[in-house]
Amino acid sequence: MAEIVRWEAPRELASLRDAMDRLFEESFVRPGPAGGWMGAADMLPVDVAEWDDKIVVTASAPGVKPEEIEVTVTGDLLTIKGEFKSEEKEEGANYLRQERRYGSFCRQVRLPDGADADNAQAAFENGVLTLEIPKRESAKAKTVKVTTK
């Protein structure tokens, strides 16, 4: 008579399964380049909000001087360029953790239809860049009154 024996995966397969689980977690739960590290461009958080008459873009750029930020609009593509500059490291310091990113960034965002970049205004306060871009008259929502006959 045959005996039923439970099969268990070899350790090599278990460690491969663990590695695949980590890969999927880093790719989908915490998106970013391999290993979860992000470059300076990825560290420039941007919010884009739209109203009937304007579009507002806010970007966090702590430690960057306003005159060191370049903002351009080409067609419907908004480009924000700048650089997070490195601080001088103290001689003999043993860094236990270093998470702040340094280097140049170039963040691009596609603007919604109707943005009037020629009349845009930019302000920079407390490390936050705020761009207010009005919409062209032709892009604003129009209300049509419905009447009965």
C-alpha atoms as one frame of an Amber mdcrd trajectory, in Angstrom:
protein
   0.000   0.000   0.000   1.209   3.535  -0.886   1.955   6.013   1.829   1.042
   9.736   1.453   3.878  12.087   2.408   3.442  15.843   2.597   5.742  17.679
   0.178   7.544  20.792   1.446   9.353  23.232  -0.797  13.134  23.220  -0.509
  14.673  26.209   1.257  15.948  27.606  -2.035  12.383  27.935  -3.340  11.218
  29.544  -0.105  13.958  32.184  -0.272  13.125  32.796  -3.950   9.468  33.282
  -2.972  10.501  35.759  -0.256  12.644  37.672  -2.752   9.742  37.842  -5.228
   7.418  39.083  -2.458   9.890  41.876  -1.622  10.219  42.771  -5.304   6.464
  43.105  -5.756   6.079  45.063  -2.521   8.771  47.550  -3.544   7.370  47.863
  -7.069   3.677  48.255  -6.323   3.305  49.255  -2.678   6.203  51.724  -2.714
   6.705  52.623  -6.371  10.069  53.957  -7.401  13.247  52.809  -9.072  14.823
  49.519  -8.026  15.346  49.302  -4.304  12.840  52.056  -3.578  15.422  54.848
  -4.022  14.270  58.008  -5.720  16.321  60.696  -7.416  16.092  64.425  -6.766
  13.487  64.861  -9.536  11.222  62.325  -7.857  11.549  64.185  -4.578   9.873
  67.335  -5.951   6.246  66.800  -4.917   3.749  68.619  -7.143  -0.002  69.232
  -6.741  -2.130  70.377  -9.680  -5.646  71.708  -8.995  -8.179  73.024 -11.499
 -11.068  75.444 -11.118 -13.443  76.898 -13.719 -11.227  79.943 -14.219  -7.689
  78.851 -13.237  -5.144  76.099 -12.699  -2.938  76.150  -9.601   0.317  74.186
  -9.389   2.180  73.939  -6.089   5.613  72.364  -5.681   7.655  71.846  -2.522
  11.278  72.910  -2.944  12.711  73.376   0.555  16.126  74.976   0.745  16.048
  76.221  -2.848  16.224  79.979  -3.421  13.465  81.492  -5.592  15.978  82.945
  -8.049  17.429  79.448  -8.569  14.150  77.982  -9.840  13.395  78.077 -13.562
   9.777  77.711 -14.666   8.863  77.360 -18.346   5.715  76.427 -20.238   5.957
  75.039 -23.754   2.557  74.267 -25.221   0.803  72.364 -22.437   4.023  71.141
 -20.760   5.093  72.876 -17.528   8.763  72.421 -16.585  10.235  73.257 -13.187
  14.049  73.125 -12.904  16.366  73.752  -9.991  18.873  72.131  -7.702  18.904
  70.881  -4.130  22.387  71.894  -2.997  24.422  69.763  -0.653  25.539  71.061
   2.719  29.181  70.733   3.703  29.737  67.535   5.668  31.657  67.868   8.905
  35.051  66.218   9.057  34.966  62.912  10.940  31.169  62.630  11.009  29.780
  59.105  10.751  26.331  59.427   9.196  23.932  56.825  10.565  21.171  57.828
   8.135  21.184  60.191   5.164  17.801  60.473   3.440  17.809  63.998   2.021
  18.507  64.064  -1.691  20.798  66.511  -3.427  21.284  67.358  -7.058  19.484
  69.014  -9.911  15.829  68.327 -10.633  13.653  68.793 -13.689   9.991  68.064
 -13.069   7.528  68.173 -15.957   3.744  68.249 -15.694   1.205  68.279 -18.503
  -1.314  71.112 -17.976  -5.036  70.761 -18.673  -6.446  72.277 -21.873  -7.021
  76.018 -21.917  -4.116  77.123 -19.716  -3.077  80.720 -20.475   0.658  80.553
 -19.680   1.230  84.120 -20.927  -0.666  85.478 -17.896   0.674  83.028 -15.283
   1.910  84.288 -11.929   4.462  82.617  -9.662   5.067  83.067  -5.942   7.572
  81.388  -3.613   7.054  81.321   0.142   8.460  79.048   2.849   9.892  76.614
   0.307   6.633  76.253  -1.647   6.368  77.398  -5.255   2.818  78.354  -6.266
   1.935  78.917  -9.920  -1.464  80.378 -10.748  -2.335  79.964 -14.413  -5.608
  81.516 -15.615  -7.724  79.749 -18.216  -8.492  81.294 -21.579 -12.051  82.547
 -22.038 -12.666  79.906 -24.708 -11.769  77.142 -22.202 -14.026  78.337 -19.381
 -17.266  76.449 -18.841 -20.301  78.234 -20.182 -23.816  77.772 -18.894 -26.642
  77.479 -21.409 -30.107  78.240 -20.089 -32.737  75.719 -21.094 -36.221  77.072
 -21.884 -39.466  75.317 -22.612 -41.639  75.841 -25.673
